Amino acid sequence: MKLSRRYLLIAKILLLTAILCPLAAAEVRCAGKRVERIVIGAHASEVERFAAQQLQTYLGEISGGAGTGDAGHLPIIQSDDPETLPGAGIVLGQSASDPGVARLCAAAGLKVDAAALGDDGYRIQRLGSTLLLTGPQPRSSLFAVYHLLESCGVRFFGYRARGGEIVPHHDPVEIPDLTVVEKPAMKYRFVSANNFPGSDREKLVNVADWAAKNRCNAFTLSPSRAGQTWEQIAIDEVRKRGLLIAGPGHVLAQFTPDPALFATHPEYFPLRDGQRIARVSPDWGGVPSFCASNSHAMELVVGKAVDYLESHPFIGLFAIYPPDGSQHGAQCQCEACARQSPSDWYLTFINRVAHEIETKYPATKVMWISYNECGVPPKAVRPADSGRNLVLLWCNDLRNFHEPMDADANRRPAPYLAWKPRLKAIKTDWMENPGDRDLAAWHRWKAWSSFLHASDYRGDVVLLEYYNAHVANSLRLPSLGFCQSGPWPPGGMARDFQFYRAEGIAGWQNCTDYYNDAPNPYWNWLAAQLLWNPDADVARLDADFHERLYGTAADDMQRYFAGLWSGIERVEKASDLLPRLNELEDLLRHAETVAPPGDVAERIKAARSFHAHCVERAQKPDASP
Ligand SMILES: [Zn+2]
């Protein structure tokens, strides 16, 4: 008993020391005043608490206080009365749930709702001795924190755990006297667990962390293969950053009627070659084994989809797609089904699910897909209730990768269709003699756009792009095979995003694998910047990226990468790149001589290793046509 009292006394002395010795804390200043604390509401959400911790951690790191425990950091206070606290403070939260923030906003006449800022916009505003970070969503505060840190010189180019961040050192930390009003151009800005299992916790956390720092707001997770479940995925890490969870994707085949019903109700199951068969595909891919024109069978499948959402209510964007692959000949061939196009019966199903969930899950959207045979707009069916709670994932899978979407080249079929003729059939639902209007990406989008307008569609459209190395192999496009994602043609990404915005497309995702940060995270990072603002000054972004990453070697490295990306982008055969690589090597060599040892030298080493990989690839005979 005596011993534990003594420990208690020591603990009290230590606590007092921590409180009485403010010199131990990081010094953070704003508008000439010492910042005393970070304040969040008494009932702050998990995302807001995380936002406050992120701010605390990074401010501590900038001031050199990292690793010194709580004493090196600004304290985080939970209070609904921030205005009564003495001295200056940073207050973060949303006015809907935080009375202190609501009073501050009302007194200053700040508009911070979704009408003013979209779902994810934010404001940073100094009000006297308070620096307020606020917006309409919990994640708005988190995004505002990352903006504030960037204004202090932090950069979130790549993954924190992979050396992709820049954190400068200043003591004291001077927060610039900012007034910031930000609203994203694109409503949905995605990352995904493409080609890595969600159960890879380390990778999932790294990608989720990078996404939030770059103001992406949605994470596609697809535990849809045999043995994969949501329970294996660290969704807590996604949710604490306030990201929307989209998924599970290609699972329609899993929602088929119970095969035990076949004995009494063979009519629920598909007719193929004159016979009803009960073939269930519990695995990814496969076929949706039900007769889509049998209303009882449809009811069972819709019921299974609704049950799935009931078991996984954290899904914000409920994606239900047909199997990934052509469904030609695999569908029910009964007379009634044969009269419907795949897009028609699929949208009938989607309409039913959307109707069933709208009352119980008003915030949940149903994601449907325009892909393969379903890439042709429906003929007879329209989105019910104007598709209010729908999000269409429109796959841009026949584009010319070298030209912007609104260029003439995309009003003609992409060159690779000449050596991939089967795609012409699959993507047009087996149309005979498809023409430019059926095959060219621009026309294909315009056909969907007309269909959606004619349907008075009030849902959203997210575009899925395919700049990835898998496409390099499957379409035999060597230019996409050098790095995981990209390169885009010079200026092409900004021009595409401006076009998409003008077309009313509200979101974007690249079907890329992560990490996608070799030789540097440029393409991922640039996409995130332009999703937020397609009019951003790309030249300024480029200069900042290279200066911060490569320091004294920035000029050489920026010229090197400009030459490398534009060179790769134009290759028709991998070997075309060799002369360009030889020319560029001088810049790399010079960068190596001027770079100081340490982080910059390491980054140039990564570029050198990527250069060697490009040389090796260019020397190999490739599969280009
Ligand atoms: Zn049928």
Residues whose N, C-alpha, C, O or C-beta is under 5 A from the ligand:
A	BS01	ZN	C291 A292 S293 C332 C334 C337
